[in-house]
Amino acid sequence: MTTTTWVEVDLSAIGSNARAIKAYVQGKSLIAVIKADAYGHGAIPVAEILCEEAAMYAVATVAEAVALRTAGVRKPLLVLFNALPVQTEAILDYQLTSSVYEPTLCDVLSRAAQARGISVKVHLDVDTGMHRGGIWYTETVDFLKWLTSLEGIVVEGIFTHFATADLPDKSHVQLQLERFKSVLATLSKLNLRPPIVHAANSAAALTFPASHFDAVRVGLGLYGVYPSPAIREASPVALRPALSWKARLICLRQAVLGEGVSYGLTYTVDQPTWLATLPVGYADGYSRALSNCGEALIGGARCRVAGSVCMDGTVFQIAPPKREHADIPLCIGDQAVLIGRQGDLEITVDQVAEEAGTISYEILTGIGSRISRVYVNRKS
């Protein structure tokens, strides 16, 4: 291996997580969310490992979907965020399924599809209380009546998205669910209910069966990470983390008492210790917020960041040998772990996120492109 820092992705863990989730949702279809390069895990390898488990893949943008099509992914691709009218030709060229709620896009899609003599599948995005996008739920029935009148448009699905499904208090989830169900009830009476209804994100899929409908839309859970501690405690589904982040020591030295370390000298050596540098920094997604508080597993021990995280490197404090003047049992090139296991110790992405004052999603998706991805347990 020529790189000094890399991410290992266990694809078998992702497949196992998908099967566990499908078993829990009891026959509902799986819409596998592989946006943001499959949450930093690699969208194409993840799509390959999930080809038998997922009924459909979901991404955030047309560009993400086009990249998957170009790579040979043939399964249905749902673009979750409203596209722009100028992206209509790409949607048709690559046979994408578009989320819609904005009339102009629907009109343009209809005219373009008719001009080609084809149809385009769409899913209607319903806003039940997140207020990020979608048609407001009280306007949905009239909008859907109009949408189904457009030539070239096939309304395959309808969905909503929960704002607080990862929190212990489910009152707002329940409110959103009741609003969504009221829309569905009216559509059913009018024989307008689309064939695929989905609402559950990972948090709801793992803990809230009433939200499962025809399909569950799972992202983070596929990668073995629970959306929150509350979901981990409440869910009966056992998930296995798929990603580990490793690096090799590129510098190892005895610290000089009284000296400061790294930019700003925010850490001062106040005891006999060793310092080890790993070639990862905030340019790689190792957050500067981890300065003086992040940890790595080095030589079978938890070692704390000493000083500020730099753009391309971070210094960690190594415990000194127990005997005075003894050599430290480490050398340049030894492996360290930023996320994952080393011996009996483990650093989870949730722990890193807590130290950085953020969420696991940001840590995973923030791991930079110059960090090599190494895939293990691919299908033969």
C-alpha positions as YAML, in Angstrom:
chain: A
units: angstrom
residues:
- id: 1
  name: MET
  ca: [0.00, 0.00, 0.00]
- id: 2
  name: THR
  ca: [1.43, 3.35, -1.07]
- id: 3
  name: THR
  ca: [-0.86, 5.55, 1.01]
- id: 4
  name: THR
  ca: [-0.24, 6.54, 4.63]
- id: 5
  name: THR
  ca: [-3.91, 6.93, 5.54]
- id: 6
  name: TRP
  ca: [-6.93, 5.04, 4.27]
- id: 7
  name: VAL
  ca: [-10.48, 3.97, 4.98]
- id: 8
  name: GLU
  ca: [-11.45, 0.31, 5.04]
- id: 9
  name: VAL
  ca: [-15.05, -0.51, 4.12]
- id: 10
  name: ASP
  ca: [-16.41, -3.93, 4.98]
- id: 11
  name: LEU
  ca: [-19.01, -4.48, 2.29]
- id: 12
  name: SER
  ca: [-20.30, -7.63, 3.96]
- id: 13
  name: ALA
  ca: [-21.34, -5.50, 6.95]
- id: 14
  name: ILE
  ca: [-23.42, -3.29, 4.67]
- id: 15
  name: GLY
  ca: [-25.13, -6.32, 3.15]
- id: 16
  name: SER
  ca: [-25.75, -7.78, 6.58]
- id: 17
  name: ASN
  ca: [-27.24, -4.51, 7.85]
- id: 18
  name: ALA
  ca: [-29.57, -4.34, 4.85]
- id: 19
  name: ARG
  ca: [-30.82, -7.87, 5.47]
- id: 20
  name: ALA
  ca: [-31.35, -7.19, 9.16]
- id: 21
  name: ILE
  ca: [-33.36, -4.06, 8.41]
- id: 22
  name: LYS
  ca: [-35.45, -5.83, 5.77]
- id: 23
  name: ALA
  ca: [-36.22, -8.62, 8.22]
- id: 24
  name: TYR
  ca: [-37.41, -6.08, 10.77]
- id: 25
  name: VAL
  ca: [-39.65, -4.18, 8.33]
- id: 26
  name: GLN
  ca: [-41.26, -7.47, 7.30]
- id: 27
  name: GLY
  ca: [-41.40, -7.45, 3.56]
- id: 28
  name: LYS
  ca: [-41.39, -3.73, 2.86]
- id: 29
  name: SER
  ca: [-39.16, -2.69, -0.02]
- id: 30
  name: LEU
  ca: [-35.78, -1.13, 0.70]
- id: 31
  name: ILE
  ca: [-34.89, 2.19, -0.89]
- id: 32
  name: ALA
  ca: [-31.16, 2.33, -0.22]
- id: 33
  name: VAL
  ca: [-29.92, 5.89, 0.20]
- id: 34
  name: ILE
  ca: [-26.45, 6.13, -1.33]
- id: 35
  name: LYS
  ca: [-26.19, 9.90, -1.67]
- id: 36
  name: ALA
  ca: [-22.97, 11.73, -0.72]
- id: 37
  name: ASP
  ca: [-20.92, 8.82, -2.11]
- id: 38
  name: ALA
  ca: [-22.87, 6.42, 0.11]
- id: 39
  name: TYR
  ca: [-22.15, 8.54, 3.18]
- id: 40
  name: GLY
  ca: [-18.44, 8.40, 2.43]
- id: 41
  name: HIS
  ca: [-18.38, 4.62, 1.89]
- id: 42
  name: GLY
  ca: [-18.31, 4.67, -1.92]
- id: 43
  name: ALA
  ca: [-21.57, 4.71, -3.87]
- id: 44
  name: ILE
  ca: [-20.61, 2.31, -6.65]
- id: 45
  name: PRO
  ca: [-19.25, -0.53, -4.45]
- id: 46
  name: VAL
  ca: [-22.20, -0.07, -2.08]
- id: 47
  name: ALA
  ca: [-24.67, -0.22, -4.98]
- id: 48
  name: GLU
  ca: [-23.03, -3.44, -6.13]
- id: 49
  name: ILE
  ca: [-23.23, -5.12, -2.73]
- id: 50
  name: LEU
  ca: [-26.88, -4.08, -2.30]
- id: 51
  name: CYS
  ca: [-28.09, -5.04, -5.77]
- id: 52
  name: GLU
  ca: [-30.07, -8.00, -4.43]
- id: 53
  name: GLU
  ca: [-31.39, -6.25, -1.32]
- id: 54
  name: ALA
  ca: [-32.48, -2.85, -2.62]
- id: 55
  name: ALA
  ca: [-35.51, -2.26, -4.81]
- id: 56
  name: MET
  ca: [-34.28, 1.23, -5.62]
- id: 57
  name: TYR
  ca: [-31.39, 3.56, -4.85]
- id: 58
  name: ALA
  ca: [-31.85, 7.14, -3.73]
- id: 59
  name: VAL
  ca: [-29.43, 10.02, -4.22]
- id: 60
  name: ALA
  ca: [-29.60, 13.74, -3.60]
- id: 61
  name: THR
  ca: [-28.79, 15.16, -7.02]
- id: 62
  name: VAL
  ca: [-29.08, 14.47, -10.72]
- id: 63
  name: ALA
  ca: [-25.28, 14.53, -10.98]
- id: 64
  name: GLU
  ca: [-24.97, 11.72, -8.42]
- id: 65
  name: ALA
  ca: [-27.52, 9.65, -10.31]
- id: 66
  name: VAL
  ca: [-25.81, 10.24, -13.67]
- id: 67
  name: ALA
  ca: [-22.48, 9.11, -12.20]
- id: 68
  name: LEU
  ca: [-24.08, 5.85, -11.04]
- id: 69
  name: ARG
  ca: [-25.74, 5.25, -14.40]
- id: 70
  name: THR
  ca: [-22.45, 5.93, -16.18]
- id: 71
  name: ALA
  ca: [-20.79, 3.37, -13.91]
- id: 72
  name: GLY
  ca: [-23.30, 0.74, -15.02]
- id: 73
  name: VAL
  ca: [-25.91, 0.85, -12.22]
- id: 74
  name: ARG
  ca: [-29.21, -0.20, -13.84]
- id: 75
  name: LYS
  ca: [-31.54, -0.31, -10.84]
- id: 76
  name: PRO
  ca: [-34.10, 2.53, -10.45]
- id: 77
  name: LEU
  ca: [-32.52, 5.76, -9.19]
- id: 78
  name: LEU
  ca: [-34.62, 8.23, -7.23]
- id: 79
  name: VAL
  ca: [-33.34, 11.82, -7.05]
- id: 80
  name: LEU
  ca: [-34.57, 13.02, -3.67]
- id: 81
  name: PHE
  ca: [-34.20, 16.76, -4.12]
- id: 82
  name: ASN
  ca: [-36.15, 18.79, -6.64]
- id: 83
  name: ALA
  ca: [-34.19, 19.11, -9.87]
- id: 84
  name: LEU
  ca: [-34.03, 22.24, -12.02]
- id: 85
  name: PRO
  ca: [-35.82, 22.40, -15.36]
- id: 86
  name: VAL
  ca: [-32.45, 22.63, -17.16]
- id: 87
  name: GLN
  ca: [-31.71, 19.11, -15.87]
- id: 88
  name: THR
  ca: [-34.73, 17.61, -17.60]
- id: 89
  name: GLU
  ca: [-32.81, 16.17, -20.53]
- id: 90
  name: ALA
  ca: [-30.40, 14.37, -18.18]
- id: 91
  name: ILE
  ca: [-33.33, 12.93, -16.23]
- id: 92
  name: LEU
  ca: [-34.74, 11.50, -19.45]
- id: 93
  name: ASP
  ca: [-31.40, 10.49, -20.97]
- id: 94
  name: TYR
  ca: [-30.43, 8.44, -17.92]
- id: 95
  name: GLN
  ca: [-33.94, 7.19, -17.07]
- id: 96
  name: LEU
  ca: [-33.97, 8.74, -13.61]
- id: 97
  name: THR
  ca: [-36.92, 8.93, -11.24]
- id: 98
  name: SER
  ca: [-37.44, 12.54, -10.22]
- id: 99
  name: SER
  ca: [-38.86, 13.86, -6.98]
- id: 100
  name: VAL
  ca: [-41.25, 16.69, -7.76]
- id: 101
  name: TYR
  ca: [-43.31, 19.35, -6.02]
- id: 102
  name: GLU
  ca: [-42.64, 22.42, -8.12]
- id: 103
  name: PRO
  ca: [-45.04, 22.98, -11.08]
- id: 104
  name: THR
  ca: [-42.50, 24.34, -13.55]
- id: 105
  name: LEU
  ca: [-40.34, 21.22, -13.39]
- id: 106
  name: CYS
  ca: [-43.41, 19.02, -13.83]
- id: 107
  name: ASP
  ca: [-44.50, 20.97, -16.91]
- id: 108
  name: VAL
  ca: [-41.05, 20.80, -18.48]
- id: 109
  name: LEU
  ca: [-40.71, 17.08, -17.74]
- id: 110
  name: SER
  ca: [-44.11, 16.44, -19.31]
- id: 111
  name: ARG
  ca: [-43.35, 18.36, -22.51]
- id: 112
  name: ALA
  ca: [-39.89, 16.82, -22.88]
- id: 113
  name: ALA
  ca: [-41.19, 13.28, -22.34]
- id: 114
  name: GLN
  ca: [-44.01, 13.81, -24.87]
- id: 115
  name: ALA
  ca: [-41.53, 15.15, -27.41]
- id: 116
  name: ARG
  ca: [-39.61, 11.89, -27.13]
- id: 117
  name: GLY
  ca: [-42.68, 9.71, -27.04]
- id: 118
  name: ILE
  ca: [-41.76, 8.30, -23.63]
- id: 119
  name: SER
  ca: [-42.83, 8.68, -20.01]
- id: 120
  name: VAL
  ca: [-40.90, 9.67, -16.88]
- id: 121
  name: LYS
  ca: [-41.52, 8.31, -13.38]
- id: 122
  name: VAL
  ca: [-41.83, 10.78, -10.52]
- id: 123
  name: HIS
  ca: [-42.34, 10.68, -6.74]
- id: 124
  name: LEU
  ca: [-44.29, 13.50, -5.15]
- id: 125
  name: ASP
  ca: [-42.52, 15.06, -2.16]
- id: 126
  name: VAL
  ca: [-45.02, 16.08, 0.54]
- id: 127
  name: ASP
  ca: [-44.09, 18.55, 3.27]
- id: 128
  name: THR
  ca: [-45.80, 17.47, 6.49]
- id: 129
  name: GLY
  ca: [-43.78, 19.66, 8.81]
- id: 130
  name: MET
  ca: [-40.07, 19.71, 8.04]
- id: 131
  name: HIS
  ca: [-40.31, 22.82, 5.83]
- id: 132
  name: ARG
  ca: [-37.25, 22.03, 3.73]
- id: 133
  name: GLY
  ca: [-39.09, 21.30, 0.50]
- id: 134
  name: GLY
  ca: [-42.12, 19.53, -0.88]
- id: 135
  name: ILE
  ca: [-45.73, 20.44, -1.55]
- id: 136
  name: TRP
  ca: [-47.55, 21.44, 1.65]
- id: 137
  name: TYR
  ca: [-49.73, 18.55, 2.74]
- id: 138
  name: THR
  ca: [-53.02, 20.45, 2.56]
- id: 139
  name: GLU
  ca: [-52.30, 21.25, -1.12]
- id: 140
  name: THR
  ca: [-51.24, 17.74, -2.07]
- id: 141
  name: VAL
  ca: [-54.52, 16.31, -3.31]
- id: 142
  name: ASP
  ca: [-55.20, 19.14, -5.76]
- id: 143
  name: PHE
  ca: [-51.59, 19.12, -6.90]
- id: 144
  name: LEU
  ca: [-51.66, 15.37, -7.51]
- id: 145
  name: LYS
  ca: [-54.91, 15.65, -9.48]
- id: 146
  name: TRP
  ca: [-53.16, 18.11, -11.78]
- id: 147
  name: LEU
  ca: [-49.94, 16.10, -11.90]
- id: 148
  name: THR
  ca: [-51.71, 12.92, -13.01]
- id: 149
  name: SER
  ca: [-53.33, 14.86, -15.84]
- id: 150
  name: LEU
  ca: [-49.97, 15.65, -17.43]
- id: 151
  name: GLU
  ca: [-49.05, 13.51, -20.43]
- id: 152
  name: GLY
  ca: [-45.73, 11.71, -20.13]
- id: 153
  name: ILE
  ca: [-45.74, 11.75, -16.31]
- id: 154
  name: VAL
  ca: [-46.16, 8.53, -14.31]
- id: 155
  name: VAL
  ca: [-46.65, 9.19, -10.61]
- id: 156
  name: GLU
  ca: [-44.94, 6.12, -9.20]
- id: 157
  name: GLY
  ca: [-44.51, 7.26, -5.61]
- id: 158
  name: ILE
  ca: [-45.33, 9.71, -2.86]
- id: 159
  name: PHE
  ca: [-43.25, 10.41, 0.24]
- id: 160
  name: THR
  ca: [-42.56, 12.64, 3.18]
- id: 161
  name: HIS
  ca: [-39.57, 13.11, 5.45]
- id: 162
  name: PHE
  ca: [-39.51, 13.25, 9.26]
- id: 163
  name: ALA
  ca: [-37.74, 16.10, 11.02]
- id: 164
  name: THR
  ca: [-37.33, 14.53, 14.49]
- id: 165
  name: ALA
  ca: [-37.44, 10.74, 14.06]
- id: 166
  name: ASP
  ca: [-34.07, 10.37, 15.79]
- id: 167
  name: LEU
  ca: [-35.28, 12.05, 19.01]
- id: 168
  name: PRO
  ca: [-36.88, 10.24, 21.97]
- id: 169
  name: ASP
  ca: [-39.96, 12.48, 21.78]
- id: 170
  name: LYS
  ca: [-42.05, 11.20, 18.88]
- id: 171
  name: SER
  ca: [-44.83, 13.81, 19.12]
- id: 172
  name: HIS
  ca: [-43.76, 15.69, 16.00]
- id: 173
  name: VAL
  ca: [-43.20, 12.45, 14.10]
- id: 174
  name: GLN
  ca: [-46.72, 11.43, 15.06]
- id: 175
  name: LEU
  ca: [-48.04, 14.79, 13.86]
- id: 176
  name: GLN
  ca: [-46.27, 14.44, 10.53]
- id: 177
  name: LEU
  ca: [-47.46, 10.86, 10.19]
- id: 178
  name: GLU
  ca: [-51.10, 11.78, 10.84]
- id: 179
  name: ARG
  ca: [-50.90, 14.59, 8.28]
- id: 180
  name: PHE
  ca: [-49.41, 12.22, 5.72]
- id: 181
  name: LYS
  ca: [-51.99, 9.50, 6.43]
- id: 182
  name: SER
  ca: [-54.82, 12.01, 6.01]
- id: 183
  name: VAL
  ca: [-53.49, 12.82, 2.54]
- id: 184
  name: LEU
  ca: [-53.19, 9.13, 1.66]
- id: 185
  name: ALA
  ca: [-56.72, 8.41, 2.86]
- id: 186
  name: THR
  ca: [-58.15, 11.08, 0.56]
- id: 187
  name: LEU
  ca: [-56.05, 9.89, -2.36]
- id: 188
  name: SER
  ca: [-57.22, 6.32, -1.82]
- id: 189
  name: LYS
  ca: [-60.87, 7.43, -1.94]
- id: 190
  name: LEU
  ca: [-60.14, 9.16, -5.25]
- id: 191
  name: ASN
  ca: [-58.16, 6.17, -6.59]
- id: 192
  name: LEU
  ca: [-55.11, 8.42, -6.83]
- id: 193
  name: ARG
  ca: [-52.84, 6.77, -4.25]
- id: 194
  name: PRO
  ca: [-49.49, 6.10, -5.97]
- id: 195
  name: PRO
  ca: [-48.20, 2.51, -5.79]
- id: 196
  name: ILE
  ca: [-45.09, 3.31, -3.71]
- id: 197
  name: VAL
  ca: [-45.59, 5.19, -0.44]
- id: 198
  name: HIS
  ca: [-42.53, 5.85, 1.72]
- id: 199
  name: ALA
  ca: [-41.80, 7.96, 4.78]
- id: 200
  name: ALA
  ca: [-39.38, 6.15, 7.09]
- id: 201
  name: ASN
  ca: [-35.77, 7.29, 7.19]
- id: 202
  name: SER
  ca: [-33.24, 5.19, 9.14]
- id: 203
  name: ALA
  ca: [-34.50, 6.33, 12.55]
- id: 204
  name: ALA
  ca: [-38.14, 5.62, 11.75]
- id: 205
  name: ALA
  ca: [-37.35, 2.39, 9.91]
- id: 206
  name: LEU
  ca: [-35.49, 1.07, 12.95]
- id: 207
  name: THR
  ca: [-38.02, 2.04, 15.63]
- id: 208
  name: PHE
  ca: [-41.38, 3.17, 14.24]
- id: 209
  name: PRO
  ca: [-43.27, 0.44, 12.32]
- id: 210
  name: ALA
  ca: [-46.32, 2.65, 11.75]
- id: 211
  name: SER
  ca: [-44.23, 4.68, 9.31]
- id: 212
  name: HIS
  ca: [-43.08, 1.81, 7.11]
- id: 213
  name: PHE
  ca: [-45.86, 1.90, 4.43]
- id: 214
  name: ASP
  ca: [-44.72, 0.26, 1.16]
- id: 215
  name: ALA
  ca: [-40.99, 0.99, 1.45]
- id: 216
  name: VAL
  ca: [-38.42, 2.30, 3.91]
- id: 217
  name: ARG
  ca: [-35.80, 4.82, 2.86]
- id: 218
  name: VAL
  ca: [-32.63, 3.91, 4.74]
- id: 219
  name: GLY
  ca: [-29.24, 5.59, 4.61]
- id: 220
  name: LEU
  ca: [-27.14, 5.77, 7.76]
- id: 221
  name: GLY
  ca: [-28.42, 2.47, 9.14]
- id: 222
  name: LEU
  ca: [-27.08, 0.59, 6.12]
- id: 223
  name: TYR
  ca: [-23.58, 1.62, 7.14]
- id: 224
  name: GLY
  ca: [-23.97, 0.25, 10.66]
- id: 225
  name: VAL
  ca: [-24.47, 3.57, 12.44]
- id: 226
  name: TYR
  ca: [-27.55, 4.48, 14.46]
- id: 227
  name: PRO
  ca: [-28.95, 7.99, 13.91]
- id: 228
  name: SER
  ca: [-28.80, 8.77, 17.64]
- id: 229
  name: PRO
  ca: [-28.25, 7.12, 21.03]
- id: 230
  name: ALA
  ca: [-32.03, 7.07, 21.50]
- id: 231
  name: ILE
  ca: [-32.46, 4.99, 18.35]
- id: 232
  name: ARG
  ca: [-29.64, 2.64, 19.35]
- id: 233
  name: GLU
  ca: [-31.36, 1.98, 22.66]
- id: 234
  name: ALA
  ca: [-34.85, 1.60, 21.19]
- id: 235
  name: SER
  ca: [-34.13, -0.45, 18.09]
- id: 236
  name: PRO
  ca: [-34.20, -4.26, 18.14]
- id: 237
  name: VAL
  ca: [-32.02, -4.32, 15.02]
- id: 238
  name: ALA
  ca: [-28.32, -5.10, 15.54]
- id: 239
  name: LEU
  ca: [-26.15, -3.13, 13.12]
- id: 240
  name: ARG
  ca: [-22.47, -3.61, 12.34]
- id: 241
  name: PRO
  ca: [-20.26, -0.59, 11.46]
- id: 242
  name: ALA
  ca: [-18.76, -0.92, 8.01]
- id: 243
  name: LEU
  ca: [-16.09, 1.78, 8.04]
- id: 244
  name: SER
  ca: [-12.69, 2.01, 9.72]
- id: 245
  name: TRP
  ca: [-10.21, 4.89, 9.30]
- id: 246
  name: LYS
  ca: [-6.53, 4.08, 9.69]
- id: 247
  name: ALA
  ca: [-3.20, 5.83, 9.30]
- id: 248
  name: ARG
  ca: [0.50, 5.18, 9.76]
- id: 249
  name: LEU
  ca: [2.85, 7.07, 12.06]
- id: 250
  name: ILE
  ca: [5.06, 9.44, 10.09]
- id: 251
  name: CYS
  ca: [6.84, 11.08, 13.02]
- id: 252
  name: LEU
  ca: [7.67, 9.87, 16.53]
- id: 253
  name: ARG
  ca: [9.68, 11.85, 19.06]
- id: 254
  name: GLN
  ca: [10.18, 12.45, 22.76]
- id: 255
  name: ALA
  ca: [8.48, 15.63, 23.89]
- id: 256
  name: VAL
  ca: [10.46, 18.40, 25.51]
- id: 257
  name: LEU
  ca: [9.00, 19.56, 28.83]
- id: 258
  name: GLY
  ca: [7.64, 23.10, 28.69]
- id: 259
  name: GLU
  ca: [7.45, 23.22, 24.88]
- id: 260
  name: GLY
  ca: [4.24, 23.97, 22.97]
- id: 261
  name: VAL
  ca: [2.90, 21.75, 20.22]
- id: 262
  name: SER
  ca: [1.33, 22.52, 16.81]
- id: 263
  name: TYR
  ca: [-0.14, 25.78, 15.51]
- id: 264
  name: GLY
  ca: [-0.88, 28.31, 18.20]
- id: 265
  name: LEU
  ca: [0.99, 26.21, 20.80]
- id: 266
  name: THR
  ca: [-2.33, 25.42, 22.46]
- id: 267
  name: TYR
  ca: [-0.87, 22.31, 24.10]
- id: 268
  name: THR
  ca: [2.13, 22.52, 26.43]
- id: 269
  name: VAL
  ca: [4.17, 19.46, 27.37]
- id: 270
  name: ASP
  ca: [3.88, 19.25, 31.16]
- id: 271
  name: GLN
  ca: [4.95, 15.63, 31.73]
- id: 272
  name: PRO
  ca: [7.37, 13.12, 30.20]
- id: 273
  name: THR
  ca: [5.71, 11.84, 27.04]
- id: 274
  name: TRP
  ca: [6.18, 10.99, 23.38]
- id: 275
  name: LEU
  ca: [4.51, 12.69, 20.44]
- id: 276
  name: ALA
  ca: [3.35, 10.86, 17.31]
- id: 277
  name: THR
  ca: [2.21, 12.53, 14.10]
- id: 278
  name: LEU
  ca: [-0.40, 11.01, 11.81]
- id: 279
  name: PRO
  ca: [-0.83, 12.26, 8.22]
- id: 280
  name: VAL
  ca: [-4.46, 13.32, 8.60]
- id: 281
  name: GLY
  ca: [-5.90, 16.77, 9.11]
- id: 282
  name: TYR
  ca: [-8.88, 18.95, 8.47]
- id: 283
  name: ALA
  ca: [-8.29, 18.79, 4.70]
- id: 284
  name: ASP
  ca: [-9.06, 15.08, 5.03]
- id: 285
  name: GLY
  ca: [-12.16, 15.61, 7.14]
- id: 286
  name: TYR
  ca: [-10.46, 15.17, 10.52]
- id: 287
  name: SER
  ca: [-12.12, 18.18, 12.08]
- id: 288
  name: ARG
  ca: [-10.17, 21.04, 13.63]
- id: 289
  name: ALA
  ca: [-12.74, 20.84, 16.43]
- id: 290
  name: LEU
  ca: [-10.89, 17.69, 17.53]
- id: 291
  name: SER
  ca: [-7.89, 19.80, 18.59]
- id: 292
  name: ASN
  ca: [-6.78, 18.79, 22.11]
- id: 293
  name: CYS
  ca: [-9.70, 16.38, 22.50]
- id: 294
  name: GLY
  ca: [-9.76, 13.83, 19.67]
- id: 295
  name: GLU
  ca: [-8.32, 10.35, 20.14]
- id: 296
  name: ALA
  ca: [-6.59, 7.65, 18.13]
- id: 297
  name: LEU
  ca: [-5.69, 4.08, 18.99]
- id: 298
  name: ILE
  ca: [-1.91, 3.81, 18.82]
- id: 299
  name: GLY
  ca: [0.08, 0.87, 20.13]
- id: 300
  name: GLY
  ca: [-2.98, -0.57, 21.84]
- id: 301
  name: ALA
  ca: [-3.77, 2.57, 23.82]
- id: 302
  name: ARG
  ca: [-6.05, 5.60, 23.54]
- id: 303
  name: CYS
  ca: [-3.95, 8.62, 22.65]
- id: 304
  name: ARG
  ca: [-5.26, 12.18, 22.73]
- id: 305
  name: VAL
  ca: [-4.66, 14.92, 20.17]
- id: 306
  name: ALA
  ca: [-1.92, 17.26, 21.38]
- id: 307
  name: GLY
  ca: [-2.49, 20.77, 20.10]
- id: 308
  name: SER
  ca: [-4.32, 21.97, 17.02]
- id: 309
  name: VAL
  ca: [-5.35, 19.70, 14.18]
- id: 310
  name: CYS
  ca: [-3.48, 20.95, 11.12]
- id: 311
  name: MET
  ca: [-4.52, 20.79, 7.48]
- id: 312
  name: ASP
  ca: [-2.49, 17.69, 6.69]
- id: 313
  name: GLY
  ca: [-1.30, 16.28, 10.01]
- id: 314
  name: THR
  ca: [-2.21, 15.83, 13.64]
- id: 315
  name: VAL
  ca: [-0.03, 15.21, 16.69]
- id: 316
  name: PHE
  ca: [-1.03, 12.74, 19.38]
- id: 317
  name: GLN
  ca: [0.37, 12.31, 22.87]
- id: 318
  name: ILE
  ca: [1.76, 8.83, 23.52]
- id: 319
  name: ALA
  ca: [2.09, 7.50, 27.04]
- id: 320
  name: PRO
  ca: [5.77, 7.08, 28.02]
- id: 321
  name: PRO
  ca: [7.36, 3.68, 28.71]
- id: 322
  name: LYS
  ca: [6.93, 2.50, 32.29]
- id: 323
  name: ARG
  ca: [10.69, 2.26, 32.82]
- id: 324
  name: GLU
  ca: [12.72, 5.44, 32.70]
- id: 325
  name: HIS
  ca: [14.89, 5.75, 29.56]
- id: 326
  name: ALA
  ca: [13.28, 2.69, 28.00]
- id: 327
  name: ASP
  ca: [12.53, 2.76, 24.28]
- id: 328
  name: ILE
  ca: [8.91, 3.24, 23.33]
- id: 329
  name: PRO
  ca: [7.57, 0.11, 21.58]
- id: 330
  name: LEU
  ca: [6.50, 1.99, 18.44]
- id: 331
  name: CYS
  ca: [8.18, 2.92, 15.20]
- id: 332
  name: ILE
  ca: [7.57, 4.94, 12.07]
- id: 333
  name: GLY
  ca: [5.02, 3.20, 9.87]
- id: 334
  name: ASP
  ca: [3.06, 1.57, 12.69]
- id: 335
  name: GLN
  ca: [-0.67, 1.55, 12.20]
- id: 336
  name: ALA
  ca: [-3.04, 3.79, 14.14]
- id: 337
  name: VAL
  ca: [-6.84, 3.82, 14.15]
- id: 338
  name: LEU
  ca: [-8.97, 6.96, 14.05]
- id: 339
  name: ILE
  ca: [-12.30, 5.12, 13.65]
- id: 340
  name: GLY
  ca: [-12.59, 1.42, 14.30]
- id: 341
  name: ARG
  ca: [-10.93, -1.25, 16.42]
- id: 342
  name: GLN
  ca: [-7.41, -2.00, 17.57]
- id: 343
  name: GLY
  ca: [-7.20, -5.01, 19.82]
- id: 344
  name: ASP
  ca: [-9.90, -4.76, 22.46]
- id: 345
  name: LEU
  ca: [-10.30, -1.01, 22.03]
- id: 346
  name: GLU
  ca: [-12.67, 0.82, 19.71]
- id: 347
  name: ILE
  ca: [-13.33, 4.39, 18.62]
- id: 348
  name: THR
  ca: [-16.75, 4.76, 17.02]
- id: 349
  name: VAL
  ca: [-17.83, 7.43, 14.60]
- id: 350
  name: ASP
  ca: [-20.35, 8.54, 17.21]
- id: 351
  name: GLN
  ca: [-17.53, 9.14, 19.68]
- id: 352
  name: VAL
  ca: [-15.60, 11.18, 17.13]
- id: 353
  name: ALA
  ca: [-18.72, 13.19, 16.35]
- id: 354
  name: GLU
  ca: [-19.38, 13.89, 20.02]
- id: 355
  name: GLU
  ca: [-15.81, 15.10, 20.55]
- id: 356
  name: ALA
  ca: [-16.11, 17.34, 17.49]
- id: 357
  name: GLY
  ca: [-19.49, 18.70, 18.56]
- id: 358
  name: THR
  ca: [-21.31, 17.41, 15.49]
- id: 359
  name: ILE
  ca: [-23.16, 14.34, 14.19]
- id: 360
  name: SER
  ca: [-21.93, 11.07, 12.71]
- id: 361
  name: TYR
  ca: [-23.33, 11.97, 9.28]
- id: 362
  name: GLU
  ca: [-20.94, 14.92, 9.01]
- id: 363
  name: ILE
  ca: [-17.93, 12.89, 10.09]
- id: 364
  name: LEU
  ca: [-18.59, 10.11, 7.57]
- id: 365
  name: THR
  ca: [-19.43, 12.33, 4.62]
- id: 366
  name: GLY
  ca: [-16.56, 14.68, 5.44]
- id: 367
  name: ILE
  ca: [-13.80, 12.08, 4.99]
- id: 368
  name: GLY
  ca: [-11.96, 13.55, 2.02]
- id: 369
  name: SER
  ca: [-11.38, 12.20, -1.44]
- id: 370
  name: ARG
  ca: [-7.61, 11.94, -0.97]
- id: 371
  name: ILE
  ca: [-8.23, 9.26, 1.65]
- id: 372
  name: SER
  ca: [-8.02, 5.96, -0.21]
- id: 373
  name: ARG
  ca: [-10.98, 3.57, 0.15]
- id: 374
  name: VAL
  ca: [-10.06, -0.08, 0.53]
- id: 375
  name: TYR
  ca: [-12.93, -2.54, 0.11]
- id: 376
  name: VAL
  ca: [-13.00, -5.88, 1.84]
- id: 377
  name: ASN
  ca: [-15.45, -8.78, 1.51]
- id: 378
  name: ARG
  ca: [-16.64, -7.87, -1.96]
- id: 379
  name: LYS
  ca: [-18.91, -10.33, -3.74]
- id: 380
  name: SER
  ca: [-16.95, -12.82, -5.79]
...
